[in-house]
Amino acid sequence: MMGSVTQLSASKQQIRCADAVLLLVVPSVLFGIHAWLPAGVSSRLVFTYGDPTLTTVWTAAAIHDSPAHLTANLGWYGLVVGAAYLVYVTWGRRRLFWLLYGALLVVAPLTTVATDYWLLYQRWGLVGPESIAFGFSGVVSAFGGLLVVGLFGVIAEWYTWPVSAATTVAFVASGVGVALSQSPLLARPSTAVPVAGILVAIGFVSLRWWDRDLTVRRWLSAHRPAIVLAGSCGVVISALVAGMFSVEAISGGRFPNVIAHGTGFVTGVCVAGGGLLSLS
């Protein structure tokens, strides 16, 4: 009996190690491309608005113009994908996580570039034919949508749908509030932060009233795993959303593409939500 328990523990540990290795494949490939691919080859792999090709829709996501750009995307990838994996495994949906992870790697580059091309180039004319698009941030944003849906689902299973909706919307709204508070487009940006804080408070208050007959200390103790998971993942979601939608001036000839970030995030929510509904 003891041997069986040891074997089971070893098997679970191997699965976790295998998952970690798989999750490191993408950042390893991105690092290798940036470190060893000749600049002349990289320049042909970016998406050019005036000369679009179906191949560069996907290859552009692997190209970064500087070590800082690559490091930022890989850092966000680690935070977001790590949190999403933890949520889905805790939820007992490990297989669903991998299906959605693979689907987003394929779908997100297409939706982000297609939306960019249609809006920025064809409809609004904000970029010229020589302008290029590249970087992995749109895909990372899609993984953010995957994380939001996972957190929504696990909280709904532990508590109720209204509690889950209030909590996840509060985290997303807080990130949007921080982004708006830093935006030069608002005349009075500081009002966004208090509103976001109120929304976050509503989410946690709803959790508190779920078991209102317990004392605060007993309630916190009884719900500690849920609070830790929701809190840590919520911070990641809020920080990611704030980064995605922060409007900045053009720097070094490059600007953060808010359209691509938003499209990636919506793509992640739609793909993850569709996958979850198909299994319900």
C-alpha positions as a Python dict, from the first residue, in 0.01 Angstrom:
ca = {
    (1, 'M'): (0, 0, 0),
    (2, 'M'): (284, 237, 89),
    (3, 'G'): (454, 158, -241),
    (4, 'S'): (138, 246, -434),
    (5, 'V'): (113, 585, -259),
    (6, 'T'): (479, 656, -337),
    (7, 'Q'): (431, 555, -699),
    (8, 'L'): (124, 777, -730),
    (9, 'S'): (310, 1074, -583),
    (10, 'A'): (600, 1016, -823),
    (11, 'S'): (359, 995, -1115),
    (12, 'K'): (194, 1327, -1019),
    (13, 'Q'): (536, 1488, -982),
    (14, 'Q'): (637, 1366, -1330),
    (15, 'I'): (317, 1509, -1476),
    (16, 'R'): (389, 1847, -1320),
    (17, 'C'): (747, 1840, -1449),
    (18, 'A'): (627, 1746, -1797),
    (19, 'D'): (378, 2034, -1789),
    (20, 'A'): (649, 2278, -1682),
    (21, 'V'): (872, 2161, -1968),
    (22, 'L'): (590, 2204, -2218),
    (23, 'L'): (514, 2553, -2090),
    (24, 'L'): (881, 2646, -2135),
    (25, 'V'): (888, 2541, -2501),
    (26, 'V'): (733, 2865, -2629),
    (27, 'P'): (962, 3105, -2438),
    (28, 'S'): (1263, 2893, -2534),
    (29, 'V'): (1170, 2916, -2902),
    (30, 'L'): (1114, 3291, -2875),
    (31, 'F'): (1449, 3338, -2703),
    (32, 'G'): (1626, 3122, -2961),
    (33, 'I'): (1474, 3315, -3252),
    (34, 'H'): (1575, 3648, -3103),
    (35, 'A'): (1925, 3535, -3008),
    (36, 'W'): (2030, 3339, -3314),
    (37, 'L'): (1812, 3430, -3611),
    (38, 'P'): (1993, 3673, -3844),
    (39, 'A'): (1846, 4021, -3859),
    (40, 'G'): (1792, 3991, -4233),
    (41, 'V'): (1573, 3683, -4184),
    (42, 'S'): (1384, 3839, -3892),
    (43, 'S'): (1296, 4145, -4100),
    (44, 'R'): (1124, 3920, -4354),
    (45, 'L'): (914, 3750, -4087),
    (46, 'V'): (736, 4060, -3952),
    (47, 'F'): (389, 4151, -4077),
    (48, 'T'): (400, 4441, -4325),
    (49, 'Y'): (69, 4622, -4368),
    (50, 'G'): (135, 4711, -4731),
    (51, 'D'): (245, 4358, -4820),
    (52, 'P'): (44, 4118, -4602),
    (53, 'T'): (99, 3744, -4623),
    (54, 'L'): (-67, 3462, -4436),
    (55, 'T'): (268, 3323, -4320),
    (56, 'T'): (382, 3644, -4151),
    (57, 'V'): (56, 3656, -3955),
    (58, 'W'): (208, 3386, -3732),
    (59, 'T'): (581, 3444, -3773),
    (60, 'A'): (547, 3810, -3666),
    (61, 'A'): (442, 3700, -3316),
    (62, 'A'): (785, 3543, -3267),
    (63, 'I'): (985, 3854, -3361),
    (64, 'H'): (1100, 4116, -3107),
    (65, 'D'): (1301, 4428, -3179),
    (66, 'S'): (1503, 4439, -2857),
    (67, 'P'): (1600, 4229, -2554),
    (68, 'A'): (1381, 4452, -2336),
    (69, 'H'): (1077, 4389, -2560),
    (70, 'L'): (1137, 4014, -2548),
    (71, 'T'): (1200, 4011, -2173),
    (72, 'A'): (879, 4200, -2102),
    (73, 'N'): (670, 3960, -2308),
    (74, 'L'): (836, 3653, -2159),
    (75, 'G'): (787, 3790, -1807),
    (76, 'W'): (417, 3848, -1867),
    (77, 'Y'): (391, 3507, -2031),
    (78, 'G'): (533, 3339, -1721),
    (79, 'L'): (300, 3523, -1484),
    (80, 'V'): (-18, 3484, -1689),
    (81, 'V'): (27, 3129, -1816),
    (82, 'G'): (155, 3011, -1478),
    (83, 'A'): (-150, 3155, -1304),
    (84, 'A'): (-385, 3012, -1568),
    (85, 'Y'): (-230, 2667, -1538),
    (86, 'L'): (-267, 2679, -1159),
    (87, 'V'): (-634, 2780, -1186),
    (88, 'Y'): (-729, 2509, -1435),
    (89, 'V'): (-539, 2235, -1251),
    (90, 'T'): (-696, 2339, -919),
    (91, 'W'): (-1032, 2335, -1095),
    (92, 'G'): (-965, 1982, -1224),
    (93, 'R'): (-958, 2099, -1589),
    (94, 'R'): (-598, 2029, -1683),
    (95, 'R'): (-689, 1874, -2019),
    (96, 'L'): (-908, 2174, -2103),
    (97, 'F'): (-618, 2406, -2023),
    (98, 'W'): (-391, 2237, -2274),
    (99, 'L'): (-658, 2231, -2543),
    (100, 'L'): (-725, 2602, -2499),
    (101, 'Y'): (-353, 2683, -2470),
    (102, 'G'): (-282, 2516, -2804),
    (103, 'A'): (-587, 2672, -2968),
    (104, 'L'): (-484, 3023, -2862),
    (105, 'L'): (-132, 2978, -2994),
    (106, 'V'): (-290, 2919, -3335),
    (107, 'V'): (-588, 3154, -3327),
    (108, 'A'): (-463, 3460, -3137),
    (109, 'P'): (-194, 3572, -3387),
    (110, 'L'): (-451, 3557, -3667),
    (111, 'T'): (-723, 3754, -3490),
    (112, 'T'): (-488, 4023, -3357),
    (113, 'V'): (-315, 4087, -3689),
    (114, 'A'): (-640, 4069, -3888),
    (115, 'T'): (-809, 4323, -3660),
    (116, 'D'): (-504, 4548, -3675),
    (117, 'Y'): (-490, 4530, -4052),
    (118, 'W'): (-860, 4604, -4093),
    (119, 'L'): (-889, 4888, -3841),
    (120, 'L'): (-550, 5058, -3834),
    (121, 'Y'): (-463, 5023, -4202),
    (122, 'Q'): (-779, 4983, -4410),
    (123, 'R'): (-1043, 5176, -4216),
    (124, 'W'): (-860, 5442, -4014),
    (125, 'G'): (-539, 5480, -4214),
    (126, 'L'): (-333, 5527, -3897),
    (127, 'V'): (-41, 5322, -4032),
    (128, 'G'): (127, 5333, -4371),
    (129, 'P'): (208, 5049, -4609),
    (130, 'E'): (565, 5029, -4478),
    (131, 'S'): (454, 4993, -4115),
    (132, 'I'): (513, 4658, -3950),
    (133, 'A'): (359, 4456, -3666),
    (134, 'F'): (545, 4207, -3451),
    (135, 'G'): (574, 4072, -3095),
    (136, 'F'): (411, 3815, -2870),
    (137, 'S'): (207, 4056, -2658),
    (138, 'G'): (-119, 3986, -2843),
    (139, 'V'): (-89, 3615, -2763),
    (140, 'V'): (-2, 3690, -2400),
    (141, 'S'): (-315, 3905, -2384),
    (142, 'A'): (-514, 3608, -2515),
    (143, 'F'): (-374, 3395, -2232),
    (144, 'G'): (-501, 3668, -2000),
    (145, 'G'): (-851, 3598, -2132),
    (146, 'L'): (-790, 3229, -2067),
    (147, 'L'): (-700, 3314, -1707),
    (148, 'V'): (-1011, 3530, -1658),
    (149, 'V'): (-1244, 3253, -1777),
    (150, 'G'): (-1067, 2995, -1560),
    (151, 'L'): (-1089, 3213, -1251),
    (152, 'F'): (-1455, 3287, -1326),
    (153, 'G'): (-1531, 2916, -1358),
    (154, 'V'): (-1352, 2797, -1046),
    (155, 'I'): (-1505, 3069, -825),
    (156, 'A'): (-1849, 2990, -968),
    (157, 'E'): (-1802, 2623, -882),
    (158, 'W'): (-1690, 2703, -527),
    (159, 'Y'): (-1950, 2973, -462),
    (160, 'T'): (-2213, 3107, -707),
    (161, 'W'): (-2222, 3265, -1051),
    (162, 'P'): (-2307, 3613, -915),
    (163, 'V'): (-2013, 3600, -675),
    (164, 'S'): (-1785, 3483, -955),
    (165, 'A'): (-1905, 3754, -1193),
    (166, 'A'): (-1867, 4030, -934),
    (167, 'T'): (-1514, 3920, -845),
    (168, 'T'): (-1373, 3869, -1194),
    (169, 'V'): (-1535, 4183, -1334),
    (170, 'A'): (-1393, 4378, -1040),
    (171, 'F'): (-1040, 4260, -1115),
    (172, 'V'): (-1070, 4342, -1487),
    (173, 'A'): (-1232, 4678, -1413),
    (174, 'S'): (-959, 4767, -1166),
    (175, 'G'): (-697, 4707, -1435),
    (176, 'V'): (-891, 4921, -1682),
    (177, 'G'): (-924, 5188, -1414),
    (178, 'V'): (-549, 5199, -1358),
    (179, 'A'): (-489, 5219, -1735),
    (180, 'L'): (-738, 5504, -1768),
    (181, 'S'): (-587, 5686, -1473),
    (182, 'Q'): (-257, 5700, -1662),
    (183, 'S'): (-409, 5791, -1996),
    (184, 'P'): (-338, 6136, -2142),
    (185, 'L'): (-675, 6114, -2317),
    (186, 'L'): (-875, 6183, -2000),
    (187, 'A'): (-918, 6531, -1860),
    (188, 'R'): (-976, 6402, -1506),
    (189, 'P'): (-815, 6056, -1500),
    (190, 'S'): (-790, 6022, -1122),
    (191, 'T'): (-1162, 5939, -1091),
    (192, 'A'): (-1106, 5599, -1251),
    (193, 'V'): (-899, 5458, -966),
    (194, 'P'): (-1156, 5508, -687),
    (195, 'V'): (-1425, 5354, -908),
    (196, 'A'): (-1203, 5053, -973),
    (197, 'G'): (-1132, 5019, -601),
    (198, 'I'): (-1502, 5022, -526),
    (199, 'L'): (-1563, 4745, -779),
    (200, 'V'): (-1290, 4531, -624),
    (201, 'A'): (-1440, 4589, -280),
    (202, 'I'): (-1782, 4480, -406),
    (203, 'G'): (-1634, 4151, -523),
    (204, 'F'): (-1478, 4072, -187),
    (205, 'V'): (-1780, 4194, 8),
    (206, 'S'): (-1998, 3957, -192),
    (207, 'L'): (-1773, 3672, -83),
    (208, 'R'): (-1799, 3789, 278),
    (209, 'W'): (-2178, 3795, 275),
    (210, 'W'): (-2193, 3447, 129),
    (211, 'D'): (-2121, 3312, 479),
    (212, 'R'): (-2229, 3613, 684),
    (213, 'D'): (-2324, 3405, 990),
    (214, 'L'): (-1955, 3321, 1049),
    (215, 'T'): (-1713, 3555, 1218),
    (216, 'V'): (-1461, 3727, 995),
    (217, 'R'): (-1171, 3524, 1132),
    (218, 'R'): (-1349, 3193, 1090),
    (219, 'W'): (-1466, 3287, 743),
    (220, 'L'): (-1117, 3386, 633),
    (221, 'S'): (-976, 3063, 773),
    (222, 'A'): (-1241, 2848, 606),
    (223, 'H'): (-1198, 3018, 269),
    (224, 'R'): (-822, 3076, 275),
    (225, 'P'): (-740, 2862, -33),
    (226, 'A'): (-1005, 3039, -241),
    (227, 'I'): (-892, 3382, -121),
    (228, 'V'): (-526, 3310, -195),
    (229, 'L'): (-600, 3171, -542),
    (230, 'A'): (-848, 3443, -637),
    (231, 'G'): (-635, 3719, -487),
    (232, 'S'): (-308, 3617, -653),
    (233, 'C'): (-467, 3552, -991),
    (234, 'G'): (-674, 3867, -960),
    (235, 'V'): (-362, 4077, -907),
    (236, 'V'): (-210, 3924, -1221),
    (237, 'I'): (-529, 3998, -1417),
    (238, 'S'): (-548, 4357, -1296),
    (239, 'A'): (-181, 4423, -1369),
    (240, 'L'): (-203, 4264, -1714),
    (241, 'V'): (-516, 4459, -1810),
    (242, 'A'): (-357, 4782, -1686),
    (243, 'G'): (-51, 4714, -1899),
    (244, 'M'): (-254, 4611, -2204),
    (245, 'F'): (-467, 4922, -2218),
    (246, 'S'): (-216, 5184, -2106),
    (247, 'V'): (-186, 5447, -2379),
    (248, 'E'): (170, 5567, -2423),
    (249, 'A'): (346, 5798, -2661),
    (250, 'I'): (552, 5659, -2947),
    (251, 'S'): (896, 5565, -2819),
    (252, 'G'): (1185, 5462, -3041),
    (253, 'G'): (956, 5435, -3341),
    (254, 'R'): (734, 5179, -3167),
    (255, 'F'): (413, 5216, -2968),
    (256, 'P'): (209, 4968, -2762),
    (257, 'N'): (-71, 4838, -2984),
    (258, 'V'): (-380, 4867, -2765),
    (259, 'I'): (-599, 4732, -3048),
    (260, 'A'): (-394, 4411, -3070),
    (261, 'H'): (-388, 4372, -2693),
    (262, 'G'): (-764, 4415, -2665),
    (263, 'T'): (-828, 4180, -2956),
    (264, 'G'): (-603, 3917, -2802),
    (265, 'F'): (-777, 3946, -2466),
    (266, 'V'): (-1125, 3916, -2622),
    (267, 'T'): (-1003, 3622, -2831),
    (268, 'G'): (-883, 3445, -2516),
    (269, 'V'): (-1214, 3502, -2339),
    (270, 'C'): (-1417, 3383, -2640),
    (271, 'V'): (-1208, 3073, -2710),
    (272, 'A'): (-1189, 2974, -2342),
    (273, 'G'): (-1558, 3046, -2288),
    (274, 'G'): (-1652, 2846, -2597),
    (275, 'G'): (-1435, 2554, -2487),
    (276, 'L'): (-1587, 2560, -2141),
    (277, 'L'): (-1943, 2569, -2275),
    (278, 'S'): (-1874, 2281, -2512),
    (279, 'L'): (-1777, 2061, -2219),
    (280, 'S'): (-2073, 2165, -2000),
}
